[in-house]
């Protein structure tokens, strides 16, 4: 019953998480005593924060964005502070442009910060959107003399400090491992797809009905094959997409991911393939990998930083995924012999998963917002 209550809560709350999480992309280049910067902020986020749609028709035009340039400037720069050697740097906006990322249009703010002298230690204080979106992330790329450092700002970690000419690959790796863990935990479409595949893992199909599986070891091997197939598949396409070998439109990827969740749920209600579910996990895992890659491709990291970020992010995703499996599997195994598991947990859970994913698919495929939360 606890599982059903969690699923019911998800059904009511998850449509608000149907799209790519909110990110902005901040690039800083240190030139002796000044910093040249570019900050890409999603127009949809700015619309939520300060309102851009003057006529209220749900469509933004260049004229509407241009009329809000002063408000965008004031809002953004009041939430970013740069300090060199504990002295605040004076920031001035140079120009505002529009660019497109994998998930839509972004306002591009190009600016310069002048500091009192050569920069040896830089502190960045980032406060954008945290007051209205606790899950927002700021992705930083910092370059100086050909070296690149990266960082991720969050509500829990809004400040970072850098010692110029020094680079901590260990700290960068830990940040992207942390981001990978939270990306899978907050990427509810990925989680629901995985859970849809795991729901029947503690059962076997015999004589046209579900029956409790036998030994825990055999169940673990079954789950291991599913998780491994999903991991190998999404790692492959995550790498290809992040390295810009293959790139698919964000709308197509996100819609297909939602469709994969629907099909995984339907597969539990109408089981046509019960012995080789790892093949389903692998096939749809290829699409999910493109979804994982969006956070890295838009950052535009150089090759050496991209490889480090890619590996660390993928490690984080796997840690988060294993945490979900290790929490779900023992509980499901204990409940597998109860009358309620195949009737309520498997059937009811699969129906809830299908309903949620259908909302996501409709929103993504047809660019709608069914739940304006």
N, C-alpha and C positions, 0 to 999 in steps of 0.2 A: 504493500500500500504506500510505503514511503516513496518507492520508485515512481508509482503512478502520480503521487502528489508533485514530485519534482517535474515529471513530464507535463502535467497540467500547467504548472507555473511557467515552464518553457513555452508552451503553446500560447500563453497569453502575452509573454514578454519578449520573445525572440524576434518577431517581425521588425522591431526597431533596429535590430543588428543585421539587417539583411544585406547591407552593402559593405564595401571595403572600409575598414576603419579609417578614422580621420588622421591624416598625416600632413605635415608641412616639411618643406625641404629647404634647409638653410646652408648656404655655401659661403665660407669666409676664406679670404686669401690675404695673408699678412705680407705687407710690403714695407719693411723697415719700421716707420713710426705710424703707419696707417693701415686700415683694414678695408678691403674692398669686398662688398657682400652682395649676395643675391638671395632673396627669400621668396619661395614659391608657396602660396597659400591658396587652397581650394576655394573657388568662388562659392560653392555650396556652404562652406564653413563661414565665410564672410557674410553670406546672406543670413545665416542663423544668428551671427553675432551683432551685426549692425543694420541688416536689411538693405538689400540691393534692388529688389524688384519693385520699382516705383509704381508701376501700373497694376501690380498684383495679378498678372496673367500667368504666372508660373514659368515664364521664359525670360532669361536675362539677355539683354542686348549690350553691345559695346557702349552705346550712349548712356545706359543706366549705370554701367560700371564706371565710365569716365566721370559722370556727375558725382560719384562717390569717392573720387580719388583722395580728396582731403580727409574724409572720414576714414578711409582705409589706411592712409598714412598715419594719422593720429592714433588709430586703434592699434595698429601693428607695432609701431616704434615705441609706444608706451609700454609694450610688453616684452621688449628686448633691451637688455643693458649689457654693454661690453666695457670691461675694465682691464687696463693694462698696468700691471705692477701696482694694483690697488688704487689706481687713479682712473676715474670715469673717462671714457672716450666720447667725444662729441660726434653725434651721428646726424648726417644729412641725407635726405632722399634725393637720388639723381633722376630716376625715371620709373614709370610704371608701365608694364606691358601685360599682354595676355599670352599664355602658352598652354599647351595641352599635354597632360600626362595620360597614363593608361586608364585612369578613372574619371577623366573629365577636364574641364577648363580651370586654369589656375591664374591668379593675379601674381605677376612677377614684380617684385620690388627690388630695384638695384640701388644700393646706397654706399656711402663711404663714411668710415669712422676715423677721426683724427685723434691721435693720442699724444701725450706730452713728450715722448722720446721713443727710442728703439724698444720694441716689445720683447720682453723676456718671459713674462708670465701673463697669460690671458685668462680672464674669468668671463664666462658667458652665463647670463641669467635670463632664462626663457620662461615666459608666463602666458603664452598665447592659448586661448580657448579653454584653459583648464577649469575656468569657472562655469562653463556651460557644457563641457564634454570631458569627463574625468578620464576617458580612455584615449584622448588625443595624444599623439606623439610628435615630437619635433626631431627630425633626422638631420644631423649636422655632418658636413664635410669640411674639414679645416686643412688648408694647404699652406706650406711655407717652404721655399727653397726646394721644391720638387718632392717634398715629403707630404704624405696625406694621413690625417688622423680622422677618426669618426667618433661620434657619440650619439646617444639617444636621450632626448629630454622627455620626461613624463611628469605627471602631477606629483609623484613621490620623489622624483629626482630632477628638479627644474634647473639646477646649476651644475656646471662642469668647469674645471680649471685645467689649463694646459700649460706645461712648461715647454716653451718654444725650443725647437731643435732636439727635443726628446720625444720619443714615441713609445707608448706602452701597448704593445700588441696584445699582451695578456689582458689588460683592462678592456681593450676594444673587443676581444673575443668574449669576455664575460658579459659585456653589454649585449652583444648579439645573441648569445646563448639565452640570456634572460628574456630578450625580445622574442625569440623563437618559442620559448615556453608559453609566454602570455599570448602569442599569436595563435597557437593551437587552442589554448583554453578559451580565448575570446572569439575565435573563429568558429562560431556555433555550427555553421554548415559542415565544416570538416568534422567536428565532434559528433554531430548527429549522423553523418554518413558512417563513421566508425562504429557508433553504438548500434546503428541499424544492422550492420554486419555481425556485431557481437551478440545481439539479442538471442539468436537461435544457436549460438555456439555451445551452449550447455545442454542442447537437446539433439536427438537424432530422429530422422524421419523413417518410420517403419509402419507398414500396413496402412499407409495413407494418413497417418496422424503423427503428431509430435510425441516423443517419449523422452524420459530423462536419460542423459548420457551416463556412461559408466564411470571409469576411473578419471580422477582429476588430471592425471598425467596426459592421457589421450586428449582430454579437452584442451589442456594447455598447448599441446602440439598443434591442434586445430587452430586455436587462436594465434599461435606463433606464425603459422603459415599465412593467415590473413593479414596480420600486422606487418610481417616481413614483405609481403607482396605490395602492400600499400606504401611502405617505406621506400622500397626500391623504385617503384614507379614514380612517386612524387619527387624523390631525390633526383631522378634522371631529368624530368622536365623542369624542376626548379633550377637545376644547373644550366640546362640549355637556355631557359628564359633569362636567368640572371646574367649569363655571359652573352646575351643578345644574339644567340645562334638562331633561336626560334622565338617569334613574338606573335601572340594572338590578341585580338581586341578584347579589352577588359569586359565589355558587355557580353560577348560570346562566352568567355571563360566563366564568368560569374553565373550566367544563365545555365550553362551546362553543369556546373557544380550543383546548383539547386536541382536540376533534373536528375542528377545521379543520386541525390538523397531520396527523391521520390521513387526512383526505380529500385533502390535498395530496400525501401520500406515495402513496396509492392512484392518484392521477391520473398519477403517473409510471409505474406498473406497467400501468395500463389507460388509455392516453392517448386521451381522447375530445375534448379541446380543446387543441390544440398551438399554434395561431396567435394565440390571444387570451388568453394566460395572465394578462395584466394585469387582465382582468375578474375572475378568481378572486382575484387579489391585492387588488383593490378591495373585493370583496364581503366577504371574511373580514377585511380590514383594518378594516372598520367595527366588528367585534367586538373586535379587538385594541386598538382605541383606548380602550374601556371598561376594559380591563385596565391600560393605561398610566395612566389617570386615578385609579386607586384611591389612589395615594400622595399626590395633591393634594387630593382631595375630603375625605378624613378629617382633613386638617390644619385645615380651616375658616378659610382666610385671608380677610381683607376683600377687597373687589373690586379695589382698586388693586394690592395685593400679589399677588392671585391671577392677574391678567393678566400681571404681570411673571414670576411663577413659571411660569405656563402656557407662555408663549412661550419662556422660557429652557430649561425642561424639554424641550419639543418640539425645540428646536435641538439639545440634547444627544442626544436619541434619534436624530435624523437623522445627527449626526456618528458616533455609534456604529454605526449601520446602514451608512453609507458605508464605514467602516473594515472591516466584515465583507465587504462586496461587493468592495472593492478588494483584499482579501487572497485571497478565494476565486476570483474570476473569472479572473485571469491564469493561476493554476495549473491550473484546470479547462480553460482554453482550450489550454494546452500539452499536456494529457493527452487531449484529445478524440479524437484519431486512434488512440490505443492500443486494443488489443482489450479491455483491462481496464476502460476507462471505462464503456461502456454495460452491461457484464456485472456488474462488481464495484462500481464507484463508484455508478452510477445505480441499479441494481437492489438491490445490497446496502445502499447508503445509504438508499434509500427503505424497505426492509424494516426497517432499524434505527429509522428515524424513526417508522414505524407502530407498532412494538413499544413504544417509549418513550411515544408519545402515548396508546396504549391503556391503559398503566399509569396515566398522568396522568388520563385520562378516567374510569377506574374509581374512582380515589381521590376525584376531585372530585365526580362525579355521585352516588356512593353513600356519600360521607363515610367512606371507608375509609383505612387506612394499610397498604399492602401491603409497603412497605419501611421499617421503623421505624429510620431512620438519623438 
